[in-house]
């Protein structure tokens, strides 16, 4: 089965509506067991909405990415370095998807 949904909406009524945003984000080098964070605007996002996030420069499984709607219209994305060494992801594209109930 395939679920096909239109970008930033629930055009077909097959699941929750969602919002998307993306933008350039330069992430600094950060130590093992450290966390860094950045924000991105997502118009229509509400506190409590679930978030899925990714960054194109994160190329290892040991960097954990999480996101949450910190204030209406703003998503905070955190990156935890579990590599055991300093990790320098550099620049890339931050992408988020916010699910709406």
VENURNOR-V907436 format. One record per backbone hydrogen bond with DSSP energy under -0.5 kcal/mol. NH is the residue of the N-H (numbers start at 1). CO is the residue of the C=O. Records with the same first field share a line. If there is no record, write none. Layout:
NH=CO / CO
This chain:
4=2
5=3
9=6
13=10
17=100
19=98
21=96
23=94
25=92
27=25 / 90
30=87
33=81
34=31
36=79
38=77
40=75
42=73
45=42
49=46
52=97
54=95
56=93
58=55
59=57
63=60
64=62 / 80
66=78
68=76
69=49
70=68 / 74
71=74
73=45
74=71
75=40
76=68
77=38 / 75
78=66
79=36
80=64
81=34
82=62 / 80
87=30
89=87
90=27
92=25
94=23 / 92
95=54 / 93
96=21
97=52
98=19
99=50 / 97
100=17
